[in-house]
């Protein structure tokens, strides 16, 4: 065989990998992650608070804020960093009453936000505010209920509920604490908790029912788990004893998600019901998990880069002229009634959707 042919054979695999990777870097005008991220992040700056039970900064607002900060830092947009920081400053003064308490999985996750600000600014106030949210998730309160005490005795968070959205709420604050302190205890306990949730809740096909007594594959519920595993794997040390189990659970889930992706590029409100409406928040979370998997080598780029691109291109079309994401499922409790999921309100501009869109923009821009 001539030298020229040998060289061609040698280069082909690299050209193929480059071609797959470029699917997540080369986008037409209006679809670039920098354009989309900027639209959504600046839109958030002046947005209204979305409060948890009408009292405290909610998890959807927290995660949208986090996404905006990560986007600002990654694109070196110091003006945006300052605007998002100024919004937070009110929580030290006139809006201090909106700071969440530390007694539930859905409020402790707030700590991930000041910890993100600490990563960017190195301002000690943010670390001092954020770290207790991670610590108290494993500190059993004196008035704990019997079930909470049981989880604590087993070494898990006393806030454990075995709801699949917990695996983003717990993961994000513990992982952020690890990222800013380097203390292995944070990432280890999050990973151990994740393995327990996988063992208890993951179906053989890799997906998750909304609850053990509610046998429906609800989109955003599954999205929290997909995004949580992606976040955890991105920081979990390679030598972690929990990494192989989490990676297996993640890949099994991604395989099913690829199967259920619609021809449009998004996913349905009930994943395995193609007559159910297309929903954006869960779709964005799945897209985030695909992008992270391809970029980190957890997923085969040949299979998943085209799927991630298809989803992103479809997602952008659901942003209206006011920079609000459409077709976002409203906040949803579990119910053993299929029609309940079909009938959920489709919100516009809901932070449940704005947040994962920003995560995707950041993931696409990351090296």
Secondary structure per residue as TSV (DSSP state, phi and psi in degrees):
chain	resnum	aa	ss	phi	psi
A	1	X	-	360.0	135.8
A	2	X	-	-71.7	160.3
A	3	X	H	-61.8	-35.7
A	4	X	H	-63.5	-41.0
A	5	X	H	-67.6	-40.7
A	6	X	H	-61.7	-41.5
A	7	X	H	-63.3	-40.4
A	8	X	H	-63.5	-43.9
A	9	X	H	-63.1	-35.5
A	10	X	H	-69.1	-37.2
A	11	X	H	-81.5	-25.5
A	12	X	H	-53.8	-46.8
A	13	X	H	-60.1	-38.8
A	14	X	H	-69.2	-37.8
A	15	X	H	-64.9	-37.7
A	16	X	H	-65.7	-45.8
A	17	X	H	-60.8	-41.7
A	18	X	H	-61.9	-41.6
A	19	X	H	-62.6	-41.1
A	20	X	H	-68.2	-41.6
A	21	X	H	-64.9	-36.9
A	22	X	H	-64.5	-21.4
A	23	X	T	-60.5	-23.9
A	24	X	T	-106.1	11.5
A	25	X	T	-127.0	-31.2
A	26	X	-	-101.0	105.7
A	27	X	-	-125.1	148.5
A	28	X	-	-69.0	164.2
A	29	X	T	-56.8	136.8
A	30	X	T	93.0	-15.4
A	31	X	-	-116.3	-1.0
A	32	X	-	-69.0	143.4
A	33	X	H	-60.9	-28.3
A	34	X	H	-68.3	-41.8
A	35	X	H	-65.7	-48.7
A	36	X	H	-65.9	-45.5
A	37	X	H	-60.4	-40.8
A	38	X	H	-65.1	-42.7
A	39	X	H	-58.7	-48.8
A	40	X	H	-74.2	-37.3
A	41	X	H	-68.8	-44.4
A	42	X	H	-68.9	-31.6
A	43	X	H	-63.3	-36.2
A	44	X	H	-67.3	-33.5
A	45	X	H	-50.2	-43.3
A	46	X	T	-101.1	9.6
A	47	X	-	-73.4	159.4
A	48	X	-	-77.6	155.7
A	49	X	-	-66.4	146.0
A	50	X	-	-115.1	102.0
A	51	X	E	-91.5	144.9
A	52	X	E	-79.6	123.0
A	53	X	T	43.5	34.0
A	54	X	T	73.1	10.1
A	55	X	T	-120.2	-44.6
A	56	X	E	-129.9	160.5
A	57	X	E	-53.0	127.6
A	58	X	-	-86.6	166.9
A	59	X	H	-66.0	-38.1
A	60	X	H	-62.8	-38.4
A	61	X	H	-68.0	-42.4
A	62	X	H	-55.3	-45.9
A	63	X	H	-76.2	-26.5
A	64	X	H	-70.5	-42.9
A	65	X	H	-59.3	-47.1
A	66	X	H	-57.0	-46.3
A	67	X	H	-61.2	-42.0
A	68	X	H	-62.9	-41.6
A	69	X	H	-64.7	-43.5
A	70	X	H	-63.1	-40.7
A	71	X	H	-63.9	-44.4
A	72	X	H	-61.5	-44.5
A	73	X	H	-66.2	-42.3
A	74	X	H	-66.8	-35.6
A	75	X	T	-93.9	4.6
A	76	X	T	55.2	40.4
A	77	X	-	-92.5	88.2
A	78	X	H	-67.1	-30.0
A	79	X	H	-63.4	-43.6
A	80	X	H	-66.5	-41.9
A	81	X	H	-54.9	-46.9
A	82	X	H	-64.9	-41.2
A	83	X	H	-63.6	-42.8
A	84	X	H	-69.8	-34.2
A	85	X	H	-68.5	-41.0
A	86	X	H	-62.2	-38.3
A	87	X	H	-61.8	-37.6
A	88	X	H	-73.4	-33.0
A	89	X	H	-54.1	-31.3
A	90	X	G	-62.4	-24.3
A	91	X	G	-74.5	-11.7
A	92	X	G	-90.1	-14.3
A	93	X	T	-129.1	-100.1
A	94	X	T	-68.5	-23.3
A	95	X	T	-111.1	23.3
A	96	X	G	-57.9	-30.3
A	97	X	G	-65.5	-15.0
A	98	X	G	-85.8	-5.5
A	99	X	S	-65.6	125.5
A	100	X	-	-63.6	148.3
A	101	X	-	-74.7	-178.9
A	102	X	S	-123.5	60.1
A	103	X	S	-131.8	12.0
A	104	X	S	-160.3	150.7
A	105	X	H	-58.9	-32.3
A	106	X	H	-80.0	-8.4
A	107	X	H	-113.7	-30.6
A	108	X	H	-62.9	-26.6
A	109	X	T	-60.1	-19.0
A	110	X	T	-54.7	-30.8
A	111	X	H	-56.3	-23.7
A	112	X	H	-62.9	-25.8
A	113	X	H	-74.5	-55.2
A	114	X	H	-61.7	-28.5
A	115	X	H	-68.9	-33.6
A	116	X	H	-67.0	-41.1
A	117	X	H	-62.8	-37.2
A	118	X	H	-64.5	-41.9
A	119	X	H	-56.1	-39.3
A	120	X	H	-82.2	-41.7
A	121	X	H	-103.2	-23.4
A	122	X	-	63.8	21.1
A	123	X	-	-78.8	118.6
A	124	X	H	-59.2	-27.2
A	125	X	H	-58.7	-36.7
A	126	X	H	-71.0	-38.3
A	127	X	H	-65.8	-44.3
A	128	X	H	-63.3	-33.0
A	129	X	H	-78.4	-41.0
A	130	X	H	-79.5	-38.5
A	131	X	H	-62.9	-38.3
A	132	X	H	-59.4	-26.8
A	133	X	H	-66.7	-34.9
A	134	X	H	-74.9	-41.8
A	135	X	H	-67.2	-43.9
A	136	X	G	-70.2	-13.8
A	137	X	G	-68.6	-18.5
A	138	X	G	-118.6	11.0
A	139	X	S	-107.0	107.4
A	140	X	-	-65.6	123.6
A	141	X	-	-74.5	158.1
A	142	X	T	-62.7	-31.4
A	143	X	T	-96.8	24.5
A	144	X	-	-61.4	146.6
A	145	X	-	-78.8	161.9
A	146	X	H	-54.7	-42.4
A	147	X	H	-65.7	-38.2
A	148	X	H	-65.4	-38.8
A	149	X	H	-65.8	-35.7
A	150	X	H	-64.9	-45.1
A	151	X	H	-61.4	-40.7
A	152	X	H	-63.6	-41.6
A	153	X	H	-60.6	-30.9
A	154	X	T	-82.9	-3.9
A	155	X	T	91.5	8.9
A	156	X	S	-100.3	169.7
A	157	X	-	-63.1	136.5
A	158	X	T	-65.2	-14.0
A	159	X	T	-86.9	4.7
A	160	X	-	-58.0	136.3
A	161	X	-	-130.3	-15.6
A	162	X	-	62.2	39.0
A	163	X	-	-102.8	136.7
A	164	X	T	-66.7	-24.7
A	165	X	T	-69.2	-17.8
A	166	X	H	-57.2	-29.7
A	167	X	H	-79.3	1.4
A	168	X	H	-101.7	-43.7
A	169	X	H	-58.2	-46.7
A	170	X	H	-73.3	-46.5
A	171	X	H	-57.9	-44.7
A	172	X	H	-67.8	-40.3
A	173	X	H	-75.4	-37.6
A	174	X	H	-70.0	-39.4
A	175	X	H	-66.4	-40.6
A	176	X	H	-62.2	-40.5
A	177	X	H	-62.4	-39.7
A	178	X	H	-65.1	-42.4
A	179	X	H	-62.0	-35.8
A	180	X	H	-92.7	-21.7
A	181	X	H	-106.8	-26.0
A	182	X	-	76.6	4.4
A	183	X	-	-79.4	116.4
A	184	X	H	-63.9	-22.6
A	185	X	H	-60.1	-33.6
A	186	X	H	-67.3	-49.9
A	187	X	H	-71.6	-32.8
A	188	X	H	-66.9	-42.9
A	189	X	H	-72.7	-32.7
A	190	X	H	-64.5	-41.9
A	191	X	H	-67.0	-40.6
A	192	X	H	-64.4	-39.8
A	193	X	H	-63.8	-41.9
A	194	X	H	-60.8	-43.5
A	195	X	H	-60.8	-41.6
A	196	X	H	-63.2	-43.0
A	197	X	H	-63.1	-41.8
A	198	X	H	-61.2	-46.1
A	199	X	H	-64.3	-34.3
A	200	X	H	-84.3	-33.7
A	201	X	H	-119.1	-21.4
A	202	X	B	-74.7	130.9
A	203	X	-	-77.5	162.6
A	204	X	T	-55.5	-29.4
A	205	X	T	-83.0	1.7
A	206	X	S	94.4	-13.3
A	207	X	-	-91.1	179.7
A	208	X	B	-134.2	132.4
A	209	X	-	-66.5	156.6
A	210	X	S	-59.3	-35.9
A	211	X	B	-157.8	160.0
A	212	X	T	-55.0	-29.1
A	213	X	T	-100.6	10.5
A	214	X	B	-131.4	90.0
A	215	X	-	-81.1	57.5
A	216	X	-	-129.7	138.5
A	217	X	-	-87.6	80.9
A	218	X	B	-72.3	134.1
A	219	X	H	-56.6	-62.5
A	220	X	H	-66.5	-32.2
A	221	X	H	-56.9	-46.2
A	222	X	H	-66.6	-31.1
A	223	X	H	-61.6	-40.5
A	224	X	H	-59.7	-40.8
A	225	X	H	-69.1	-43.1
A	226	X	H	-61.1	-47.0
A	227	X	H	-68.3	-36.9
A	228	X	H	-63.6	-44.0
A	229	X	H	-64.1	-39.6
A	230	X	H	-64.2	-42.9
A	231	X	H	-63.4	-44.4
A	232	X	H	-65.9	-46.0
A	233	X	H	-63.8	-29.1
A	234	X	H	-68.9	-19.9
A	235	X	H	-119.9	-13.1
A	236	X	S	-68.9	123.2
A	237	X	-	-55.8	147.6
A	238	X	T	-60.7	-27.9
A	239	X	T	-88.3	6.8
A	240	X	-	-65.3	134.3
A	241	X	T	-66.6	-19.3
A	242	X	T	-90.3	-14.5
A	243	X	H	-60.5	-46.2
A	244	X	H	-58.5	-40.7
A	245	X	H	-67.9	-42.0
A	246	X	H	-67.6	-41.4
A	247	X	H	-63.1	-39.0
A	248	X	H	-64.6	-45.6
A	249	X	H	-62.0	-39.7
A	250	X	H	-63.7	-49.7
A	251	X	H	-65.1	-37.4
A	252	X	H	-63.3	-40.4
A	253	X	H	-66.7	-44.8
A	254	X	H	-61.2	-35.7
A	255	X	H	-62.1	-43.9
A	256	X	H	-68.3	-39.8
A	257	X	H	-61.8	-39.9
A	258	X	H	-62.0	-38.5
A	259	X	H	-63.4	-38.0
A	260	X	H	-93.7	2.1
A	261	X	-	-64.4	132.9
A	262	X	-	-76.3	166.5
A	263	X	T	-64.4	-23.5
A	264	X	T	-69.2	-29.1
A	265	X	S	114.3	-21.9
A	266	X	S	-94.6	-176.1
A	267	X	E	-119.4	158.0
A	268	X	E	-84.6	157.0
A	269	X	S	-53.4	-44.3
A	270	X	B	-107.3	116.7
A	271	X	T	-57.5	-37.2
A	272	X	T	-101.0	19.3
A	273	X	-	-122.3	91.3
A	274	X	T	-64.2	-12.8
A	275	X	T	-87.0	-6.4
A	276	X	S	-83.1	151.4
A	277	X	-	-66.1	153.4
A	278	X	E	-76.7	132.8
A	279	X	E	-122.7	136.9
A	280	X	H	-90.1	-34.3
A	281	X	H	-67.9	-47.3
A	282	X	H	-63.4	-41.0
A	283	X	H	-58.2	-42.1
A	284	X	H	-66.6	-37.4
A	285	X	H	-65.9	-40.3
A	286	X	H	-66.0	-39.9
A	287	X	H	-63.0	-42.5
A	288	X	H	-56.6	-46.4
A	289	X	H	-64.6	-37.5
A	290	X	H	-63.8	-48.4
A	291	X	H	-59.9	-47.3
A	292	X	H	-61.4	-39.3
A	293	X	H	-65.6	-43.2
A	294	X	H	-66.0	-46.2
A	295	X	H	-69.6	-27.2
A	296	X	H	-97.0	-1.4
A	297	X	T	80.4	13.5
A	298	X	S	-80.0	-23.6
A	299	X	S	-122.5	151.3
A	300	X	-	-69.4	118.3
A	301	X	H	-60.5	-34.4
A	302	X	H	-59.5	-39.0
A	303	X	H	-83.6	-43.1
A	304	X	H	-101.6	-22.5
A	305	X	H	-63.3	-44.9
A	306	X	H	-61.6	-37.7
A	307	X	H	-66.9	-40.5
A	308	X	H	-65.5	-42.4
A	309	X	H	-64.0	-44.6
A	310	X	H	-57.9	-42.1
A	311	X	H	-66.4	-45.4
A	312	X	H	-60.6	-46.0
A	313	X	H	-61.1	-36.8
A	314	X	H	-71.8	-40.5
A	315	X	H	-57.8	-45.3
A	316	X	H	-60.3	-32.0
A	317	X	T	-67.3	-15.0
A	318	X	T	-94.2	10.2
A	319	X	B	-96.1	124.4
A	320	X	-	-83.7	-177.6
A	321	X	T	-67.6	-14.7
A	322	X	T	-99.1	12.3
A	323	X	S	67.4	29.8
A	324	X	-	-103.7	134.4
A	325	X	B	-78.0	132.6
A	326	X	-	-96.9	169.2
A	327	X	S	56.7	45.2
A	328	X	E	-98.7	122.8
A	329	X	E	-61.0	132.8
A	330	X	-	-63.7	166.9
A	331	X	-	-52.7	134.0
A	332	X	-	-135.8	123.4
A	333	X	-	-88.3	168.3
A	334	X	-	-78.0	147.7
A	335	X	-	-158.1	131.4
A	336	X	S	-82.7	67.0
A	337	X	-	-156.2	109.1
A	338	X	H	-58.1	-40.6
A	339	X	H	-62.7	-28.0
A	340	X	H	-55.6	-41.1
A	341	X	H	-74.9	-35.2
A	342	X	H	-63.7	-33.9
A	343	X	T	-92.0	2.2
A	344	X	-	-62.6	143.0
A	345	X	-	-64.7	140.4
A	346	X	E	-101.2	102.0
A	347	X	E	-82.5	160.9
A	348	X	S	-120.5	127.4
A	349	X	S	79.2	7.5
A	350	X	-	-65.7	132.9
A	351	X	H	-63.0	-19.8
A	352	X	H	-56.8	-30.4
A	353	X	H	-96.9	-38.3
A	354	X	H	-59.2	-39.6
A	355	X	H	-60.9	-57.5
A	356	X	H	-67.7	-23.1
A	357	X	H	-62.2	-42.7
A	358	X	H	-66.5	-38.6
A	359	X	H	-58.8	-41.5
A	360	X	H	-64.3	-43.2
A	361	X	H	-58.2	-43.8
A	362	X	H	-64.4	-46.5
A	363	X	H	-61.1	-38.3
A	364	X	H	-67.5	-32.1
A	365	X	H	-83.3	-23.2
A	366	X	-	-65.9	146.5
A	367	X	-	-70.2	360.0
